[in-house]
Structure formats: C-alpha cells, structure tokens
Amino acid sequence: MAPADTLVAFLLATAAFAFLPGPGVLYSVAQTVAHGRRGGLHAAIGLHMGGLFHVIAAAAGLSVLFTLVPTLYAILKITGALYLIWLGIGIIRRGILRPTGLTGRQNPRRPATFAQSVTVEVLNPKTAMFFVAFLPQFADASASLPVWTQMLILGLIVNVMFTVSDLVAIFFTDRVISALKGSSRVQKLANWLGGSILIGLGVHLAASRA
C-alpha cells in the first residue's frame, strides 16, 4: 500500500467528500422522507451495493471506458437522470393517490426501494468517474500489492464511509419526520418533498457537463 502520510491524506479527503452533502445523501434523505427510516436504510444499502459495482469496475479498469467512449457516458447519464425523475414522479403520485398519516409509513416498499437504489447508483456514471479520478492518486505502483488490489481496498473504504454518511442523514431525517407524524397533510408534503428532491437530482445529473 501507499505510505502512511498518503493514506492519512486519503482518509481525510474521503471524509470530506463523504460528509459534505451530495447527491447520495440527498437521495437517501428523499427516500427517508417518502418511506420512513426503513425505506431510507434500504436505499442506503442499495446505494452501497451499487457503489461496490463501481469500485470493482474501477479496480478492473472498466470505468476507463467512459473516458474513451464519451457517447457511452452520455447515454448512461441520461438514462440515470430519467430514472431518477421517474422515481420522483412516482413518489409524488403515490402521495396524491394514497395520502395517509405518517403513522402509515410502516410499509416503505422495502424490496422496491432497495432495487431502485442499486439501479440508480449503477446508472450514475459520475460515480464511476469519481473512482477513476480519485483512487489512482493514492495507489502506489511500487508497493507489494498490485495496483488493482490497492484500488479495490481503497474503493471499499470510500464506499463504507459514504454509506456511514448516508446513515447519519437517514437517522437525522427520520427524527425530524417522526416529530411531525400523525398528520396526513404533512405526509402528503413529505411525498412532494421527497419526490421533488429526486426530480431535482435527475435534472441536475442530466444538465451536468461532466
């Protein structure tokens, strides 16, 4: 592995990226607002599994394809953006068609939320590009471990730290929402808020240049 000072820099940089609110945190918050803590937890686990896909792809060198084939990057980006927008509209529609009190959040569509979250992360080429740009900076070609193994280990650490950040946001959001439970109007507003966040993330992804 890389020298100790390089690893310390890696951990500090990873923590900075992880705990500054970003799309992953906002996505987890949106799912928590719409589906409660369990829904948020399943979203975080789904994002984590999708992140593992990108870690393995980066370690294997597959993510470099996005830099070599810009069209592939664009297709995946637009597909992911449209999927996020579709999910957001679905959350808003469910709030309109089946408005219930916050005490009725005990059915967070857990399997669907998990599968959707895996799909969202896998379809996000910006995650792939992040790993491609970030991990090689902390891999040492002269170390005893192969570079791909170093990138795999570093990627797993990054993925865990991002998941921890998501979990903190989920529990905080759930505490706030739970304090407002019992109001169907608040639940309807929560669905609008959660759906709007996902739609906003989709629009942002589609409009981003890189």
C-alpha positions in Angstrom: 0.0 0.0 0.0 0.9 3.7 -0.2 3.0 5.4 2.6 1.3 6.3 5.9 1.1 10.0 5.1 -0.6 9.2 1.8 -3.2 7.0 3.5 -3.9 9.7 6.0 -4.5 12.2 3.2 -6.7 9.6 1.5 -8.8 9.2 4.7 -9.2 13.0 5.2 -10.1 13.5 1.6 -12.6 10.7 1.7 -14.2 12.0 4.9 -14.5 15.4 3.3 -16.2 14.0 0.2 -18.5 11.7 2.3 -19.8 14.1 4.8 -20.3 17.1 2.6 -24.0 16.8 1.5 -24.1 15.5 -2.0 -26.4 13.6 -4.4 -26.1 10.3 -2.4 -27.1 12.0 0.9 -29.9 13.9 -0.8 -31.2 10.7 -2.4 -31.2 8.9 1.0 -33.0 11.8 2.6 -35.6 11.8 -0.1 -36.3 8.1 0.4 -36.5 8.5 4.1 -38.9 11.4 3.8 -41.1 9.4 1.5 -40.8 5.9 3.0 -39.6 6.3 6.6 -36.4 5.1 8.3 -36.6 1.5 6.9 -37.1 2.8 3.4 -34.1 5.1 3.9 -32.0 2.2 5.2 -32.8 0.0 2.3 -32.0 2.9 0.0 -28.6 3.3 1.7 -27.9 -0.4 1.3 -28.9 -0.2 -2.3 -26.6 2.7 -2.9 -23.8 0.8 -1.2 -24.3 -2.3 -3.4 -24.4 -0.1 -6.5 -21.2 1.6 -5.2 -19.5 -1.8 -5.0 -20.2 -2.3 -8.7 -18.3 0.9 -9.5 -15.5 0.0 -7.1 -15.0 -3.3 -8.8 -15.3 -1.8 -12.3 -12.7 0.9 -11.4 -10.3 -1.7 -10.0 -10.7 -3.8 -13.1 -10.1 -0.8 -15.4 -13.6 -1.0 -16.9 -14.7 2.5 -15.8 -12.0 4.0 -18.1 -14.4 3.2 -21.0 -16.4 6.3 -20.0 -13.4 8.5 -20.8 -12.6 6.6 -24.1 -16.2 6.4 -25.3 -18.0 9.7 -24.4 -21.2 8.6 -26.0 -21.5 5.7 -23.5 -21.1 8.1 -20.7 -23.8 10.4 -22.1 -26.2 7.5 -22.6 -25.8 6.2 -19.1 -26.0 9.7 -17.6 -29.3 10.5 -19.4 -30.7 7.0 -18.6 -29.9 7.5 -14.9 -31.3 11.0 -14.9 -34.6 9.9 -16.5 -34.8 7.0 -13.9 -34.4 9.5 -11.0 -37.1 11.8 -12.4 -39.4 8.8 -12.9 -38.9 7.7 -9.3 -39.6 11.2 -8.1 -42.8 11.5 -10.0 -43.8 8.1 -8.7 -43.4 9.2 -5.1 -45.4 12.3 -5.7 -48.2 10.4 -7.4 -48.4 7.9 -4.5 -48.8 10.8 -2.1 -51.7 12.2 -4.2 -53.4 8.9 -4.8 -52.9 7.3 -1.3 -52.5 10.1 1.2 -52.1 8.6 4.7 -50.8 9.8 8.1 -47.2 9.5 8.9 -48.1 6.6 11.2 -48.8 4.7 8.0 -45.2 4.8 6.8 -44.6 1.3 8.1 -44.8 0.0 4.5 -41.8 1.6 2.9 -41.8 -0.6 -0.2 -38.5 -2.1 1.0 -37.7 -4.5 -1.8 -38.6 -1.9 -4.4 -36.6 0.8 -2.7 -33.5 -1.4 -2.4 -33.7 -2.5 -6.1 -34.3 1.1 -7.3 -31.4 2.4 -5.3 -29.0 -0.2 -6.7 -30.2 0.8 -10.2 -29.8 4.5 -9.5 -26.2 4.1 -8.4 -25.2 1.7 -11.2 -26.7 4.1 -13.8 -24.7 7.0 -12.4 -21.6 7.4 -14.5 -20.4 10.3 -12.2 -19.8 7.7 -9.5 -17.6 5.7 -11.9 -15.7 8.8 -12.9 -15.2 9.7 -9.3 -13.5 6.4 -8.5 -11.4 6.6 -11.7 -10.2 10.1 -10.9 -9.8 9.7 -7.1 -8.5 6.2 -6.3 -5.3 6.2 -8.5 -4.0 9.2 -6.7 -3.5 7.0 -3.6 -2.2 3.8 -5.2 1.5 3.1 -5.2 2.9 1.2 -8.2 6.0 0.3 -6.2 4.0 -1.3 -3.3 3.9 -5.1 -2.7 0.2 -5.2 -3.6 -0.9 -4.9 -7.2 -2.4 -1.5 -8.1 -5.8 -3.1 -8.8 -5.8 -4.6 -5.4 -4.9 -1.3 -3.8 -7.7 0.4 -5.7 -10.2 -2.3 -4.6 -9.3 -1.8 -1.0 -9.3 1.9 -1.2 -12.6 1.8 -3.0 -14.2 -0.4 -0.4 -13.1 2.1 2.3 -14.6 5.0 0.3 -17.9 3.1 -0.2 -18.2 2.4 3.5 -17.5 6.0 4.5 -20.1 7.2 2.0 -22.6 4.7 3.4 -21.9 5.9 7.0 -22.6 9.5 5.8 -25.9 8.3 4.3 -26.9 6.5 7.5 -26.3 9.7 9.6 -28.5 11.7 7.3 -31.2 9.0 7.4 -31.4 8.8 11.1 -31.4 12.6 11.5 -34.1 13.0 8.9 -36.2 10.2 10.5 -36.0 12.0 13.9 -37.3 15.2 12.3 -40.1 13.5 10.4 -41.2 11.4 13.3 -41.7 14.5 15.4 -44.3 15.5 12.8 -46.1 12.2 12.5 -49.9 11.8 12.6 -50.7 14.4 10.0 -51.9 13.3 6.6 -51.1 16.8 5.3 -47.5 16.5 6.5 -47.2 13.1 4.8 -48.5 14.5 1.6 -46.0 17.3 1.8 -43.2 14.8 2.6 -44.1 12.9 -0.5 -43.9 16.1 -2.6 -40.6 17.0 -0.9 -39.0 13.5 -1.4 -40.2 13.3 -5.0 -39.1 16.8 -5.8 -35.6 16.1 -4.5 -35.3 13.0 -6.8 -36.6 15.0 -9.7 -34.1 17.8 -8.9 -31.2 15.3 -8.7 -32.3 13.8 -12.1 -32.4 17.3 -13.7 -29.0 18.1 -12.2 -27.5 14.9 -13.5 -28.9 15.4 -17.0 -27.7 19.0 -17.1 -24.2 18.4 -15.8 -21.4 18.5 -18.3 -19.1 16.0 -16.6 
